[in-house]
Amino acid sequence: MTVAAIREKLHNYISEADDDKIKNLYEIFEDQLAPAYEWSEDAEFVAELDERVRRYEEGLDKGYTLAETEAAINELKKKRSSK
């Protein structure tokens, strides 16, 4: 199907869609059209990451390996399923 044919079908669908469908479609398109968040340009966020790295490297905050995290999650799942 050509882009022109798809465009025509979408135009027809939008013309005939009820209000709820139009709102849902708008939400989908709005998410796609929103500018991407560039975390590396957010000075406050980068400062927070730098602070977390510093605290980890100085031994002030504990880190967890992936295996430790998975084990903790599995333990929580076991506890919830036994209730």
PDB file of N, CA, C and O in Angstrom:
ATOM      1  N   MET A   1       0.852  -1.174   0.000  1.00  0.00           N
ATOM      2  CA  MET A   1       0.000   0.000   0.000  1.00  0.00           C
ATOM      3  C   MET A   1       0.899   1.238   0.000  1.00  0.00           C
ATOM      4  O   MET A   1       1.879   1.297   0.743  1.00  0.00           O
ATOM      5  N   THR A   2       0.577   2.187  -0.801  1.00  0.00           N
ATOM      6  CA  THR A   2       1.392   3.404  -0.904  1.00  0.00           C
ATOM      7  C   THR A   2       1.110   4.329   0.277  1.00  0.00           C
ATOM      8  O   THR A   2       0.091   4.203   0.957  1.00  0.00           O
ATOM      9  N   VAL A   3       2.019   5.244   0.500  1.00  0.00           N
ATOM     10  CA  VAL A   3       1.834   6.229   1.569  1.00  0.00           C
ATOM     11  C   VAL A   3       0.589   7.072   1.289  1.00  0.00           C
ATOM     12  O   VAL A   3      -0.157   7.410   2.208  1.00  0.00           O
ATOM     13  N   ALA A   4       0.372   7.404   0.039  1.00  0.00           N
ATOM     14  CA  ALA A   4      -0.810   8.196  -0.321  1.00  0.00           C
ATOM     15  C   ALA A   4      -2.093   7.442   0.025  1.00  0.00           C
ATOM     16  O   ALA A   4      -3.054   8.039   0.509  1.00  0.00           O
ATOM     17  N   ALA A   5      -2.108   6.140  -0.221  1.00  0.00           N
ATOM     18  CA  ALA A   5      -3.291   5.334   0.092  1.00  0.00           C
ATOM     19  C   ALA A   5      -3.497   5.249   1.603  1.00  0.00           C
ATOM     20  O   ALA A   5      -4.625   5.330   2.088  1.00  0.00           O
ATOM     21  N   ILE A   6      -2.412   5.087   2.334  1.00  0.00           N
ATOM     22  CA  ILE A   6      -2.499   5.038   3.801  1.00  0.00           C
ATOM     23  C   ILE A   6      -3.020   6.373   4.324  1.00  0.00           C
ATOM     24  O   ILE A   6      -3.894   6.409   5.191  1.00  0.00           O
ATOM     25  N   ARG A   7      -2.486   7.459   3.799  1.00  0.00           N
ATOM     26  CA  ARG A   7      -2.921   8.795   4.215  1.00  0.00           C
ATOM     27  C   ARG A   7      -4.421   8.972   3.972  1.00  0.00           C
ATOM     28  O   ARG A   7      -5.137   9.507   4.819  1.00  0.00           O
ATOM     29  N   GLU A   8      -4.876   8.526   2.833  1.00  0.00           N
ATOM     30  CA  GLU A   8      -6.300   8.635   2.493  1.00  0.00           C
ATOM     31  C   GLU A   8      -7.158   7.815   3.456  1.00  0.00           C
ATOM     32  O   GLU A   8      -8.191   8.290   3.927  1.00  0.00           O
ATOM     33  N   LYS A   9      -6.729   6.580   3.750  1.00  0.00           N
ATOM     34  CA  LYS A   9      -7.480   5.733   4.677  1.00  0.00           C
ATOM     35  C   LYS A   9      -7.537   6.369   6.068  1.00  0.00           C
ATOM     36  O   LYS A   9      -8.586   6.383   6.711  1.00  0.00           O
ATOM     37  N   LEU A  10      -6.389   6.897   6.526  1.00  0.00           N
ATOM     38  CA  LEU A  10      -6.369   7.549   7.839  1.00  0.00           C
ATOM     39  C   LEU A  10      -7.277   8.769   7.856  1.00  0.00           C
ATOM     40  O   LEU A  10      -8.006   8.998   8.822  1.00  0.00           O
ATOM     41  N   HIS A  11      -7.228   9.539   6.795  1.00  0.00           N
ATOM     42  CA  HIS A  11      -8.093  10.724   6.708  1.00  0.00           C
ATOM     43  C   HIS A  11      -9.564  10.318   6.800  1.00  0.00           C
ATOM     44  O   HIS A  11     -10.339  10.939   7.528  1.00  0.00           O
ATOM     45  N   ASN A  12      -9.942   9.287   6.070  1.00  0.00           N
ATOM     46  CA  ASN A  12     -11.328   8.808   6.105  1.00  0.00           C
ATOM     47  C   ASN A  12     -11.698   8.283   7.489  1.00  0.00           C
ATOM     48  O   ASN A  12     -12.796   8.534   7.986  1.00  0.00           O
ATOM     49  N   TYR A  13     -10.774   7.554   8.104  1.00  0.00           N
ATOM     50  CA  TYR A  13     -11.046   7.005   9.434  1.00  0.00           C
ATOM     51  C   TYR A  13     -11.267   8.131  10.436  1.00  0.00           C
ATOM     52  O   TYR A  13     -12.213   8.091  11.222  1.00  0.00           O
ATOM     53  N   ILE A  14     -10.397   9.130  10.406  1.00  0.00           N
ATOM     54  CA  ILE A  14     -10.514  10.248  11.339  1.00  0.00           C
ATOM     55  C   ILE A  14     -11.807  11.011  11.109  1.00  0.00           C
ATOM     56  O   ILE A  14     -12.452  11.442  12.065  1.00  0.00           O
ATOM     57  N   SER A  15     -12.187  11.181   9.857  1.00  0.00           N
ATOM     58  CA  SER A  15     -13.422  11.904   9.535  1.00  0.00           C
ATOM     59  C   SER A  15     -14.653  11.206  10.105  1.00  0.00           C
ATOM     60  O   SER A  15     -15.633  11.862  10.458  1.00  0.00           O
ATOM     61  N   GLU A  16     -14.606   9.886  10.196  1.00  0.00           N
ATOM     62  CA  GLU A  16     -15.777   9.122  10.626  1.00  0.00           C
ATOM     63  C   GLU A  16     -15.696   8.631  12.069  1.00  0.00           C
ATOM     64  O   GLU A  16     -16.681   8.103  12.585  1.00  0.00           O
ATOM     65  N   ALA A  17     -14.572   8.786  12.723  1.00  0.00           N
ATOM     66  CA  ALA A  17     -14.373   8.242  14.070  1.00  0.00           C
ATOM     67  C   ALA A  17     -15.155   9.036  15.114  1.00  0.00           C
ATOM     68  O   ALA A  17     -15.397  10.234  14.962  1.00  0.00           O
ATOM     69  N   ASP A  18     -15.546   8.327  16.184  1.00  0.00           N
ATOM     70  CA  ASP A  18     -16.242   9.015  17.270  1.00  0.00           C
ATOM     71  C   ASP A  18     -15.240   9.774  18.143  1.00  0.00           C
ATOM     72  O   ASP A  18     -14.029   9.631  17.972  1.00  0.00           O
ATOM     73  N   ASP A  19     -15.741  10.565  19.064  1.00  0.00           N
ATOM     74  CA  ASP A  19     -14.888  11.442  19.873  1.00  0.00           C
ATOM     75  C   ASP A  19     -13.832  10.684  20.667  1.00  0.00           C
ATOM     76  O   ASP A  19     -12.682  11.114  20.748  1.00  0.00           O
ATOM     77  N   ASP A  20     -14.226   9.549  21.253  1.00  0.00           N
ATOM     78  CA  ASP A  20     -13.266   8.779  22.057  1.00  0.00           C
ATOM     79  C   ASP A  20     -12.109   8.271  21.202  1.00  0.00           C
ATOM     80  O   ASP A  20     -10.956   8.318  21.632  1.00  0.00           O
ATOM     81  N   LYS A  21     -12.403   7.791  20.007  1.00  0.00           N
ATOM     82  CA  LYS A  21     -11.347   7.299  19.124  1.00  0.00           C
ATOM     83  C   LYS A  21     -10.429   8.436  18.691  1.00  0.00           C
ATOM     84  O   LYS A  21      -9.215   8.255  18.602  1.00  0.00           O
ATOM     85  N   ILE A  22     -11.001   9.600  18.425  1.00  0.00           N
ATOM     86  CA  ILE A  22     -10.185  10.754  18.045  1.00  0.00           C
ATOM     87  C   ILE A  22      -9.236  11.129  19.178  1.00  0.00           C
ATOM     88  O   ILE A  22      -8.059  11.401  18.943  1.00  0.00           O
ATOM     89  N   LYS A  23      -9.750  11.144  20.409  1.00  0.00           N
ATOM     90  CA  LYS A  23      -8.900  11.469  21.566  1.00  0.00           C
ATOM     91  C   LYS A  23      -7.779  10.450  21.718  1.00  0.00           C
ATOM     92  O   LYS A  23      -6.636  10.824  21.981  1.00  0.00           O
ATOM     93  N   ASN A  24      -8.091   9.169  21.557  1.00  0.00           N
ATOM     94  CA  ASN A  24      -7.075   8.119  21.670  1.00  0.00           C
ATOM     95  C   ASN A  24      -6.012   8.254  20.583  1.00  0.00           C
ATOM     96  O   ASN A  24      -4.818   8.126  20.854  1.00  0.00           O
ATOM     97  N   LEU A  25      -6.446   8.510  19.369  1.00  0.00           N
ATOM     98  CA  LEU A  25      -5.490   8.705  18.279  1.00  0.00           C
ATOM     99  C   LEU A  25      -4.591   9.907  18.542  1.00  0.00           C
ATOM    100  O   LEU A  25      -3.385   9.857  18.304  1.00  0.00           O
ATOM    101  N   TYR A  26      -5.179  10.967  19.024  1.00  0.00           N
ATOM    102  CA  TYR A  26      -4.400  12.165  19.318  1.00  0.00           C
ATOM    103  C   TYR A  26      -3.313  11.869  20.348  1.00  0.00           C
ATOM    104  O   TYR A  26      -2.177  12.319  20.199  1.00  0.00           O
ATOM    105  N   GLU A  27      -3.658  11.113  21.394  1.00  0.00           N
ATOM    106  CA  GLU A  27      -2.678  10.758  22.418  1.00  0.00           C
ATOM    107  C   GLU A  27      -1.533   9.956  21.817  1.00  0.00           C
ATOM    108  O   GLU A  27      -0.374  10.174  22.171  1.00  0.00           O
ATOM    109  N   ILE A  28      -1.837   9.044  20.925  1.00  0.00           N
ATOM    110  CA  ILE A  28      -0.792   8.250  20.270  1.00  0.00           C
ATOM    111  C   ILE A  28       0.128   9.155  19.460  1.00  0.00           C
ATOM    112  O   ILE A  28       1.350   9.072  19.576  1.00  0.00           O
ATOM    113  N   PHE A  29      -0.460  10.013  18.644  1.00  0.00           N
ATOM    114  CA  PHE A  29       0.346  10.898  17.806  1.00  0.00           C
ATOM    115  C   PHE A  29       1.106  11.917  18.628  1.00  0.00           C
ATOM    116  O   PHE A  29       2.247  12.245  18.305  1.00  0.00           O
ATOM    117  N   GLU A  30       0.495  12.422  19.681  1.00  0.00           N
ATOM    118  CA  GLU A  30       1.153  13.416  20.519  1.00  0.00           C
ATOM    119  C   GLU A  30       2.433  12.853  21.125  1.00  0.00           C
ATOM    120  O   GLU A  30       3.453  13.540  21.176  1.00  0.00           O
ATOM    121  N   ASP A  31       2.381  11.605  21.583  1.00  0.00           N
ATOM    122  CA  ASP A  31       3.577  10.961  22.142  1.00  0.00           C
ATOM    123  C   ASP A  31       4.676  10.839  21.095  1.00  0.00           C
ATOM    124  O   ASP A  31       5.857  10.994  21.409  1.00  0.00           O
ATOM    125  N   GLN A  32       4.297  10.566  19.867  1.00  0.00           N
ATOM    126  CA  GLN A  32       5.271  10.410  18.789  1.00  0.00           C
ATOM    127  C   GLN A  32       5.874  11.743  18.354  1.00  0.00           C
ATOM    128  O   GLN A  32       7.021  11.791  17.911  1.00  0.00           O
ATOM    129  N   LEU A  33       5.110  12.816  18.480  1.00  0.00           N
ATOM    130  CA  LEU A  33       5.562  14.116  18.006  1.00  0.00           C
ATOM    131  C   LEU A  33       6.274  14.940  19.069  1.00  0.00           C
ATOM    132  O   LEU A  33       6.909  15.947  18.756  1.00  0.00           O
ATOM    133  N   ALA A  34       6.169  14.518  20.312  1.00  0.00           N
ATOM    134  CA  ALA A  34       6.811  15.262  21.392  1.00  0.00           C
ATOM    135  C   ALA A  34       8.328  15.190  21.224  1.00  0.00           C
ATOM    136  O   ALA A  34       8.863  14.145  20.855  1.00  0.00           O
ATOM    137  N   PRO A  35       9.018  16.290  21.491  1.00  0.00           N
ATOM    138  CA  PRO A  35      10.473  16.261  21.362  1.00  0.00           C
ATOM    139  C   PRO A  35      11.086  15.274  22.356  1.00  0.00           C
ATOM    140  O   PRO A  35      10.614  15.129  23.484  1.00  0.00           O
ATOM    141  N   ALA A  36      12.123  14.615  21.922  1.00  0.00           N
ATOM    142  CA  ALA A  36      12.795  13.634  22.777  1.00  0.00           C
ATOM    143  C   ALA A  36      13.496  14.346  23.931  1.00  0.00           C
ATOM    144  O   ALA A  36      14.035  15.440  23.765  1.00  0.00           O
ATOM    145  N   TYR A  37      13.481  13.721  25.081  1.00  0.00           N
ATOM    146  CA  TYR A  37      14.146  14.266  26.257  1.00  0.00           C
ATOM    147  C   TYR A  37      15.634  13.980  26.143  1.00  0.00           C
ATOM    148  O   TYR A  37      16.034  12.823  26.013  1.00  0.00           O
ATOM    149  N   GLU A  38      16.440  14.999  26.189  1.00  0.00           N
ATOM    150  CA  GLU A  38      17.899  14.852  26.132  1.00  0.00           C
ATOM    151  C   GLU A  38      18.444  14.974  27.547  1.00  0.00           C
ATOM    152  O   GLU A  38      18.739  16.073  28.016  1.00  0.00           O
ATOM    153  N   TRP A  39      18.577  13.830  28.226  1.00  0.00           N
ATOM    154  CA  TRP A  39      19.008  13.859  29.619  1.00  0.00           C
ATOM    155  C   TRP A  39      20.381  14.478  29.781  1.00  0.00           C
ATOM    156  O   TRP A  39      20.666  15.094  30.809  1.00  0.00           O
ATOM    157  N   SER A  40      21.241  14.323  28.778  1.00  0.00           N
ATOM    158  CA  SER A  40      22.606  14.839  28.901  1.00  0.00           C
ATOM    159  C   SER A  40      22.643  16.365  28.879  1.00  0.00           C
ATOM    160  O   SER A  40      23.654  16.962  29.249  1.00  0.00           O
ATOM    161  N   GLU A  41      21.555  17.001  28.450  1.00  0.00           N
ATOM    162  CA  GLU A  41      21.485  18.459  28.431  1.00  0.00           C
ATOM    163  C   GLU A  41      20.784  19.018  29.670  1.00  0.00           C
ATOM    164  O   GLU A  41      20.659  20.234  29.818  1.00  0.00           O
ATOM    165  N   ASP A  42      20.331  18.137  30.552  1.00  0.00           N
ATOM    166  CA  ASP A  42      19.645  18.541  31.783  1.00  0.00           C
ATOM    167  C   ASP A  42      20.681  18.620  32.902  1.00  0.00           C
ATOM    168  O   ASP A  42      21.054  17.604  33.489  1.00  0.00           O
ATOM    169  N   ALA A  43      21.141  19.837  33.191  1.00  0.00           N
ATOM    170  CA  ALA A  43      22.234  20.027  34.153  1.00  0.00           C
ATOM    171  C   ALA A  43      21.893  19.474  35.529  1.00  0.00           C
ATOM    172  O   ALA A  43      22.754  18.895  36.192  1.00  0.00           O
ATOM    173  N   GLU A  44      20.661  19.641  35.964  1.00  0.00           N
ATOM    174  CA  GLU A  44      20.252  19.152  37.278  1.00  0.00           C
ATOM    175  C   GLU A  44      20.302  17.622  37.333  1.00  0.00           C
ATOM    176  O   GLU A  44      20.758  17.047  38.321  1.00  0.00           O
ATOM    177  N   PHE A  45      19.837  16.976  36.280  1.00  0.00           N
ATOM    178  CA  PHE A  45      19.851  15.511  36.228  1.00  0.00           C
ATOM    179  C   PHE A  45      21.282  14.979  36.182  1.00  0.00           C
ATOM    180  O   PHE A  45      21.610  14.021  36.881  1.00  0.00           O
ATOM    181  N   VAL A  46      22.131  15.595  35.364  1.00  0.00           N
ATOM    182  CA  VAL A  46      23.534  15.171  35.262  1.00  0.00           C
ATOM    183  C   VAL A  46      24.237  15.359  36.607  1.00  0.00           C
ATOM    184  O   VAL A  46      25.039  14.517  37.012  1.00  0.00           O
ATOM    185  N   ALA A  47      23.939  16.455  37.294  1.00  0.00           N
ATOM    186  CA  ALA A  47      24.537  16.688  38.614  1.00  0.00           C
ATOM    187  C   ALA A  47      24.103  15.606  39.599  1.00  0.00           C
ATOM    188  O   ALA A  47      24.906  15.147  40.412  1.00  0.00           O
ATOM    189  N   GLU A  48      22.843  15.200  39.530  1.00  0.00           N
ATOM    190  CA  GLU A  48      22.346  14.131  40.402  1.00  0.00           C
ATOM    191  C   GLU A  48      23.072  12.817  40.107  1.00  0.00           C
ATOM    192  O   GLU A  48      23.466  12.110  41.034  1.00  0.00           O
ATOM    193  N   LEU A  49      23.250  12.488  38.844  1.00  0.00           N
ATOM    194  CA  LEU A  49      23.987  11.265  38.490  1.00  0.00           C
ATOM    195  C   LEU A  49      25.426  11.331  38.987  1.00  0.00           C
ATOM    196  O   LEU A  49      25.941  10.362  39.545  1.00  0.00           O
ATOM    197  N   ASP A  50      26.071  12.478  38.783  1.00  0.00           N
ATOM    198  CA  ASP A  50      27.451  12.649  39.247  1.00  0.00           C
ATOM    199  C   ASP A  50      27.550  12.460  40.756  1.00  0.00           C
ATOM    200  O   ASP A  50      28.485  11.830  41.252  1.00  0.00           O
ATOM    201  N   GLU A  51      26.576  13.013  41.486  1.00  0.00           N
ATOM    202  CA  GLU A  51      26.565  12.872  42.944  1.00  0.00           C
ATOM    203  C   GLU A  51      26.380  11.417  43.352  1.00  0.00           C
ATOM    204  O   GLU A  51      27.013  10.952  44.300  1.00  0.00           O
ATOM    205  N   ARG A  52      25.526  10.704  42.650  1.00  0.00           N
ATOM    206  CA  ARG A  52      25.320   9.284  42.974  1.00  0.00           C
ATOM    207  C   ARG A  52      26.578   8.466  42.711  1.00  0.00           C
ATOM    208  O   ARG A  52      26.927   7.589  43.502  1.00  0.00           O
ATOM    209  N   VAL A  53      27.254   8.747  41.611  1.00  0.00           N
ATOM    210  CA  VAL A  53      28.496   8.040  41.299  1.00  0.00           C
ATOM    211  C   VAL A  53      29.538   8.329  42.372  1.00  0.00           C
ATOM    212  O   VAL A  53      30.215   7.418  42.849  1.00  0.00           O
ATOM    213  N   ARG A  54      29.665   9.607  42.752  1.00  0.00           N
ATOM    214  CA  ARG A  54      30.632   9.992  43.797  1.00  0.00           C
ATOM    215  C   ARG A  54      30.357   9.244  45.093  1.00  0.00           C
ATOM    216  O   ARG A  54      31.275   8.705  45.711  1.00  0.00           O
ATOM    217  N   ARG A  55      29.089   9.210  45.504  1.00  0.00           N
ATOM    218  CA  ARG A  55      28.733   8.533  46.750  1.00  0.00           C
ATOM    219  C   ARG A  55      29.017   7.028  46.667  1.00  0.00           C
ATOM    220  O   ARG A  55      29.454   6.429  47.649  1.00  0.00           O
ATOM    221  N   TYR A  56      28.774   6.424  45.519  1.00  0.00           N
ATOM    222  CA  TYR A  56      29.067   5.000  45.338  1.00  0.00           C
ATOM    223  C   TYR A  56      30.567   4.756  45.397  1.00  0.00           C
ATOM    224  O   TYR A  56      31.026   3.849  46.091  1.00  0.00           O
ATOM    225  N   GLU A  57      31.329   5.561  44.671  1.00  0.00           N
ATOM    226  CA  GLU A  57      32.786   5.380  44.624  1.00  0.00           C
ATOM    227  C   GLU A  57      33.440   5.608  45.982  1.00  0.00           C
ATOM    228  O   GLU A  57      34.460   4.986  46.280  1.00  0.00           O
ATOM    229  N   GLU A  58      32.885   6.472  46.799  1.00  0.00           N
ATOM    230  CA  GLU A  58      33.427   6.736  48.127  1.00  0.00           C
ATOM    231  C   GLU A  58      32.907   5.757  49.171  1.00  0.00           C
ATOM    232  O   GLU A  58      33.263   5.856  50.345  1.00  0.00           O
ATOM    233  N   GLY A  59      32.074   4.819  48.758  1.00  0.00           N
ATOM    234  CA  GLY A  59      31.560   3.814  49.668  1.00  0.00           C
ATOM    235  C   GLY A  59      30.441   4.306  50.571  1.00  0.00           C
ATOM    236  O   GLY A  59      30.096   3.641  51.547  1.00  0.00           O
ATOM    237  N   LEU A  60      29.873   5.458  50.259  1.00  0.00           N
ATOM    238  CA  LEU A  60      28.781   5.998  51.073  1.00  0.00           C
ATOM    239  C   LEU A  60      27.449   5.333  50.755  1.00  0.00           C
ATOM    240  O   LEU A  60      26.589   5.207  51.627  1.00  0.00           O
ATOM    241  N   ASP A  61      27.280   4.909  49.512  1.00  0.00           N
ATOM    242  CA  ASP A  61      26.062   4.217  49.088  1.00  0.00           C
ATOM    243  C   ASP A  61      26.430   2.839  48.555  1.00  0.00           C
ATOM    244  O   ASP A  61      27.447   2.673  47.881  1.00  0.00           O
ATOM    245  N   LYS A  62      25.593   1.853  48.864  1.00  0.00           N
ATOM    246  CA  LYS A  62      25.847   0.495  48.406  1.00  0.00           C
ATOM    247  C   LYS A  62      25.267   0.307  47.004  1.00  0.00           C
ATOM    248  O   LYS A  62      24.210   0.847  46.677  1.00  0.00           O
ATOM    249  N   GLY A  63      25.964  -0.451  46.200  1.00  0.00           N
ATOM    250  CA  GLY A  63      25.450  -0.829  44.885  1.00  0.00           C
ATOM    251  C   GLY A  63      25.031  -2.287  44.914  1.00  0.00           C
ATOM    252  O   GLY A  63      25.421  -3.032  45.813  1.00  0.00           O
ATOM    253  N   TYR A  64      24.245  -2.692  43.941  1.00  0.00           N
ATOM    254  CA  TYR A  64      23.768  -4.063  43.855  1.00  0.00           C
ATOM    255  C   TYR A  64      24.048  -4.606  42.457  1.00  0.00           C
ATOM    256  O   TYR A  64      23.867  -3.914  41.455  1.00  0.00           O
ATOM    257  N   THR A  65      24.490  -5.852  42.414  1.00  0.00           N
ATOM    258  CA  THR A  65      24.708  -6.490  41.123  1.00  0.00           C
ATOM    259  C   THR A  65      23.363  -6.904  40.546  1.00  0.00           C
ATOM    260  O   THR A  65      22.354  -6.923  41.252  1.00  0.00           O
ATOM    261  N   LEU A  66      23.355  -7.231  39.275  1.00  0.00           N
ATOM    262  CA  LEU A  66      22.134  -7.706  38.647  1.00  0.00           C
ATOM    263  C   LEU A  66      21.667  -8.997  39.309  1.00  0.00           C
ATOM    264  O   LEU A  66      20.470  -9.185  39.527  1.00  0.00           O
ATOM    265  N   ALA A  67      22.598  -9.884  39.629  1.00  0.00           N
ATOM    266  CA  ALA A  67      22.242 -11.154  40.273  1.00  0.00           C
ATOM    267  C   ALA A  67      21.607 -10.912  41.641  1.00  0.00           C
ATOM    268  O   ALA A  67      20.638 -11.582  41.998  1.00  0.00           O
ATOM    269  N   GLU A  68      22.144  -9.960  42.410  1.00  0.00           N
ATOM    270  CA  GLU A  68      21.567  -9.637  43.718  1.00  0.00           C
ATOM    271  C   GLU A  68      20.159  -9.061  43.574  1.00  0.00           C
ATOM    272  O   GLU A  68      19.260  -9.392  44.347  1.00  0.00           O
ATOM    273  N   THR A  69      19.982  -8.212  42.595  1.00  0.00           N
ATOM    274  CA  THR A  69      18.683  -7.598  42.356  1.00  0.00           C
ATOM    275  C   THR A  69      17.663  -8.654  41.949  1.00  0.00           C
ATOM    276  O   THR A  69      16.543  -8.665  42.459  1.00  0.00           O
ATOM    277  N   GLU A  70      18.044  -9.541  41.032  1.00  0.00           N
ATOM    278  CA  GLU A  70      17.139 -10.609  40.596  1.00  0.00           C
ATOM    279  C   GLU A  70      16.781 -11.527  41.757  1.00  0.00           C
ATOM    280  O   GLU A  70      15.628 -11.941  41.881  1.00  0.00           O
ATOM    281  N   ALA A  71      17.745 -11.850  42.605  1.00  0.00           N
ATOM    282  CA  ALA A  71      17.483 -12.708  43.760  1.00  0.00           C
ATOM    283  C   ALA A  71      16.490 -12.042  44.715  1.00  0.00           C
ATOM    284  O   ALA A  71      15.589 -12.700  45.234  1.00  0.00           O
ATOM    285  N   ALA A  72      16.656 -10.750  44.943  1.00  0.00           N
ATOM    286  CA  ALA A  72      15.744 -10.025  45.829  1.00  0.00           C
ATOM    287  C   ALA A  72      14.329  -9.993  45.243  1.00  0.00           C
ATOM    288  O   ALA A  72      13.351 -10.163  45.970  1.00  0.00           O
ATOM    289  N   ILE A  73      14.226  -9.781  43.957  1.00  0.00           N
ATOM    290  CA  ILE A  73      12.907  -9.767  43.294  1.00  0.00           C
ATOM    291  C   ILE A  73      12.256 -11.141  43.387  1.00  0.00           C
ATOM    292  O   ILE A  73      11.067 -11.248  43.687  1.00  0.00           O
ATOM    293  N   ASN A  74      13.022 -12.181  43.134  1.00  0.00           N
ATOM    294  CA  ASN A  74      12.480 -13.547  43.217  1.00  0.00           C
ATOM    295  C   ASN A  74      12.021 -13.873  44.628  1.00  0.00           C
ATOM    296  O   ASN A  74      11.008 -14.549  44.809  1.00  0.00           O
ATOM    297  N   GLU A  75      12.749 -13.400  45.627  1.00  0.00           N
ATOM    298  CA  GLU A  75      12.362 -13.622  47.019  1.00  0.00           C
ATOM    299  C   GLU A  75      11.035 -12.920  47.324  1.00  0.00           C
ATOM    300  O   GLU A  75      10.164 -13.479  47.991  1.00  0.00           O
ATOM    301  N   LEU A  76      10.899 -11.701  46.831  1.00  0.00           N
ATOM    302  CA  LEU A  76       9.639 -10.974  47.031  1.00  0.00           C
ATOM    303  C   LEU A  76       8.480 -11.680  46.340  1.00  0.00           C
ATOM    304  O   LEU A  76       7.379 -11.748  46.888  1.00  0.00           O
ATOM    305  N   LYS A  77       8.720 -12.203  45.143  1.00  0.00           N
ATOM    306  CA  LYS A  77       7.682 -12.926  44.418  1.00  0.00           C
ATOM    307  C   LYS A  77       7.243 -14.156  45.203  1.00  0.00           C
ATOM    308  O   LYS A  77       6.049 -14.446  45.285  1.00  0.00           O
ATOM    309  N   LYS A  78       8.206 -14.886  45.784  1.00  0.00           N
ATOM    310  CA  LYS A  78       7.878 -16.073  46.588  1.00  0.00           C
ATOM    311  C   LYS A  78       7.019 -15.704  47.774  1.00  0.00           C
ATOM    312  O   LYS A  78       6.047 -16.391  48.087  1.00  0.00           O
ATOM    313  N   LYS A  79       7.383 -14.605  48.441  1.00  0.00           N
ATOM    314  CA  LYS A  79       6.622 -14.175  49.612  1.00  0.00           C
ATOM    315  C   LYS A  79       5.195 -13.793  49.231  1.00  0.00           C
ATOM    316  O   LYS A  79       4.251 -14.111  49.953  1.00  0.00           O
ATOM    317  N   ARG A  80       5.040 -13.118  48.105  1.00  0.00           N
ATOM    318  CA  ARG A  80       3.697 -12.695  47.674  1.00  0.00           C
ATOM    319  C   ARG A  80       2.845 -13.878  47.243  1.00  0.00           C
ATOM    320  O   ARG A  80       1.642 -13.903  47.507  1.00  0.00           O
ATOM    321  N   SER A  81       3.447 -14.851  46.589  1.00  0.00           N
ATOM    322  CA  SER A  81       2.676 -16.005  46.112  1.00  0.00           C
ATOM    323  C   SER A  81       2.281 -16.937  47.251  1.00  0.00           C
ATOM    324  O   SER A  81       1.333 -17.710  47.112  1.00  0.00           O
ATOM    325  N   SER A  82       2.990 -16.875  48.372  1.00  0.00           N
ATOM    326  CA  SER A  82       2.663 -17.769  49.498  1.00  0.00           C
ATOM    327  C   SER A  82       1.576 -17.179  50.383  1.00  0.00           C
ATOM    328  O   SER A  82       1.118 -17.848  51.309  1.00  0.00           O
ATOM    329  N   LYS A  83       1.154 -15.959  50.130  1.00  0.00           N
ATOM    330  CA  LYS A  83       0.112 -15.332  50.953  1.00  0.00           C
ATOM    331  C   LYS A  83      -1.259 -15.810  50.561  1.00  0.00           C
ATOM    332  O   LYS A  83      -2.253 -15.384  51.151  1.00  0.00           O
TER     333      LYS A  83
END
